[in-house]
Amino acid sequence: MSYTANEKRYDVMPYRRCGRSGLKLPRMSLGLWHNFGAKADPDNAREMLLGSFDLGITHFDIANNYGPPDGAAEITFGKIMESDLRPYRDEMIISTKAGYYMWPGPYGEWGSRKQLMASIDQSLSRMGLDYVDIFYHHRPDPDTPLEETMQALVDIVHSGKALYVGISNYNPEDTRRAANMLAEKGVPCLLHQMSYSMLNRDNQAVIDILPELGMGSIAFSPLAQGLLTGKYNSGIPADSRVMTDGRFLNKDRIQEEQLDKVRRLEDVARARGQSLAQLALAWALREQGGVTSVIIGASRLGQIEENCRALERLDFTPEELAKIDAILG
Ligand SMILES: NC(=O)c1ccc[n+]([C@@H]2O[C@H](COP(=O)([O-])OP(=O)(O)OC[C@H]3O[C@@H](n4cnc5c(N)ncnc54)[C@H](OP(=O)(O)O)[C@@H]3O)[C@@H](O)[C@H]2O)c1
């Protein structure tokens, strides 16, 4: 069946300006870290991507190494671009990243000019694209001079292979240095992508400095890989990430202390008329200290639909926030 996008796709999704740039991001973005690899069901992958676009999700987040195997998510995405989404390319914000292990030898990871220049070409080829909208340095490199990594990002923009650049997993000090270097070179840093959720607030400090740097913020794993949906509260479901793909979330990482907090958050969600997942996403997007956009993952379209309904209620009373803080400790 050929695809025609939902005519009402821009009616509901709110979009927010990313830092001091001209770019607006949907408050909810979709990530392809899981469930888009070579063994994933291609029909399900297509249904999730097209269903997301129909909901007004214009931003799709990928990385060179998403799979498995490495590169497979970009290939899956490229196929769906070709079969269905090509006419909508100008309505889409596609990001990819380089920095984690991708190929053998000294140039297959981290932040050298050699790694970034080769990786962007590989990513564009796998996705069948002329350019990506956002190209990230995926993680800080302790050995490569930051100046070299940032110059590579600038040159990638000048070559037309990316429209904007971002950084991911940088600490506040390196974020500041990177942002200043990029600004001096005339290619401002669009945004920072960091882990952030009710169960992982370590990056609040970096989020708080981004406005003064003119950067936006985008939170990954806002549901703590599914923990914040409550699905693990009374055992491990057979169709959950822990059972279907335990590479990054396994039984050992599910701790009773966290589950106890999640169970107590259910009362707050219920009182707000939201599911736990919706509460967690609304909290990450809240006006008081929240982020520009969240990148959700999903294993089926129904989850994306449920999660988007979080956008119906993003406001929090001071009492609700205090109650949540008391639970999170
Ligand atoms: N920059 C980085 O270093 C970095 C690192 C990690 C991720 N990311 C980005 O962030 C994206 C999202 O990460 P994530 O997948 O960990 O995000 P997440 O939203 O915290 O977790 C997504 C998972 O939770 C479960 N889930 C989602 N909605 C649900 C619902 N309504 N009900 C029940 N279960 C639900 C699904 O897993 P199951 O159904 O399989 O249980 C889904 O795959 C990635 O795709 C990637 O683009 C970036």
The ligand as a Gaussian input file, in Angstrom:
#p B3LYP/6-31G(d) Opt

LIG

0 1
 N       22.864000       9.832000      22.461000
 C       22.912000       8.685000      23.084000
 O       23.953000       8.265000      23.611000
 C       21.660000       7.837000      23.156000
 C       21.622000       6.723000      24.006000
 C       20.429000       6.004000      24.073000
 C       19.318000       6.386000      23.311000
 N       19.407000       7.452000      22.479000
 C       18.257000       7.871000      21.639000
 O       17.075000       7.907000      22.420000
 C       16.074000       7.074000      21.829000
 C       15.131000       6.549000      22.869000
 O       15.825000       5.724000      23.806000
 P       15.016000       4.556000      24.510000
 O       14.500000       3.603000      23.494000
 O       15.844000       4.040000      25.620000
 O       13.765000       5.421000      25.105000
 P       12.623000       5.176000      26.163000
 O       11.479000       5.950000      25.622000
 O       13.118000       5.485000      27.530000
 O       12.302000       3.598000      26.134000
 C       11.648000       3.057000      25.032000
 C       11.131000       1.652000      25.319000
 O       10.167000       1.647000      26.398000
 C        9.076000       0.794000      26.048000
 N        7.881000       1.648000      25.932000
 C        7.790000       2.874000      25.329000
 N        6.547000       3.383000      25.450000
 C        5.829000       2.483000      26.133000
 C        4.489000       2.448000      26.581000
 N        3.650000       3.458000      26.356000
 N        4.071000       1.340000      27.266000
 C        4.913000       0.318000      27.512000
 N        6.201000       0.287000      27.132000
 C        6.663000       1.367000      26.435000
 C        9.453000       0.110000      24.736000
 O       10.193000      -1.071000      25.022000
 P        9.588000      -2.565000      25.021000
 O        8.168000      -2.499000      24.541000
 O       10.488000      -3.330000      24.117000
 O        9.716000      -2.997000      26.452000
 C       10.381000       1.121000      24.128000
 O       11.247000       0.573000      23.152000
 C       16.884000       6.035000      21.063000
 O       16.128000       5.398000      20.055000
 C       18.000000       6.885000      20.502000
 O       17.520000       7.575000      19.368000
 C       20.564000       8.190000      22.395000

